[in-house]
Amino acid sequence: MSFIAQVTISIVIYFIIRIFNRSEKSLYVSAILSALSYVIVYLTTYEVLNVLATIHFMVTGLSLLFLFIAYNEIIILERKVRKIKKGEITNSEIFPIEKGYKIVFKMLGIGLVFLSLALISGLSMQSIFTANIIFKAIFTFIAWLIYVVTLIGIKFFNFPTKYATRSLFVAMWAVLAAYYMNSYLVEI
């Protein structure tokens, strides 16, 4: 089973839990269970030959997972804010917007920690830097930089949600591009 398939399975588990569990803590529950499912699927699929490589692939997958969760939650919050502005949400659907953004901010922080660990572990595993490793590091660093700018922008500069959504989307694609570019260059 490929790396992307494992991350996709975890994302599907996240969505299933979010759909069927409508409690206040459903985001936390779904994030934790989807992260655990990724770790379990990874450990059952691959043998642990090298601890550093295993940690690298785990934190890379978890960074993608949390980046996707944060991106999805920002889109959900933005849709709810638009509905509130249009007057389409009834009293039974009112939710604390600021609390939602704080939770997303925590998810961004967790994703940034995992992406930082992925960058550090990936660079520390290599003694010879080939073209595919350099491309992978560049795209991962671009994603990390976008992540940091988004996180700082939201925390300190009231970064508008639409720009945060766009930047997270670009960061997610930068990490995916790093993976696919690496796969493509290895095959050549």
Buried (B, 14 or more C-beta within 10 A) or exposed (E): EEBBEBBBBBBEBBEEBBEEEEEEEBBEBBBEBBBEBBBEBBEEEBEEEEEEBBBBBBBBBBBBBBBBBBBBBBBBBBEBBEEBEEEEBEEEEEEEEEEBBEBBBBBBBBBBBBBBBBBEBBBEEEEEEEEBBEBBBBBBBBBBEBBBBBBEBBEEEEBEBEEBBBBBBBBBBBBBBBBBBBBEBEEE
